[in-house]
């Protein structure tokens, strides 16, 4: 059930920057209204909003400040989209984080620099990377069924959803969860009852040049720059490259529900069962040994502590 995005409306979380910004920008360029849901906007996102005002005769953009870990704010996000645009056809719960120090498996809740509160019994990373996309998908399905129209949900997984990585186990777990979730919802495009078709798909990027990396020197130091900084080698690709594949997931007939496309220097369909994993020579992430050493060091430093 390919969907032409022209004259449609999309909700994109995390579109204040990075891959989700590029996807929102591409949708607008193709004539699709976009509600941008994020905590804040980078300058390029503010400029994008200015270029597609609500007063425009063509595609329109609107920013709704949203904490995706707050379900009430996700409800408001959908309500605002209905108010401003009259409906929603495409949903991308793309906001995510890469195991920062403040919500990190190796820094337990209650132990600085973690900001996860033991009394709340939750990890912020999992709220953002797993619970938020699952909840938004539920909301999207409810909306599509209510208005009796087909719809598309585009998720952002990662090559981390096909591998294991000792320094960031919660991030890896979150992306394995998203890939499994998307695959499990594949039947929605071919329903066994009389309901609208709903396509749930995902991209699985490799190393993407976005602020998630480039604005964080502490993360960039882990990358083998001889391999990664040269965009003609290994996994470095741009957010715009990923956005184009996300658009194809919406618009191309062959990208049926459950499709997950790995994106690095090559594009590969990820198998739902017995997948061989990413092509490490072209789509792998070239980490330095220092990232492993740092994890072991942090554990050693906790010896004898509560």
Buried (B, 14 or more C-beta within 10 A) or exposed (E): BBBEBEEBBBBBBBBBBBBBBBBBBBBBBBEBBBBBBBEEBBEEBEEBBEEBEEEEEEBBBBBBBBBBBEBEBBEBBBEBBBEBBEBBBBBBBBBBBBBBEBBBBBBEBEEEEBBBEEEEEBBBBBBBBBBBBBBBBEBBBEBBEEBEBBBBBBBBBBBBBBBEBEBBBBBBBBBBBBBEBBBEBBEBBEEEEEEBBBBBBBBBBBBBBBEBBEEEEEBEEBBBEEBBBEEEBBBBBBBBBBBBBBBBBBBEEEBBBBBBBBBBBBBBEBEBEEBEBBBBEBBBBBBBEEBBEBBEEEEEEEEEEE
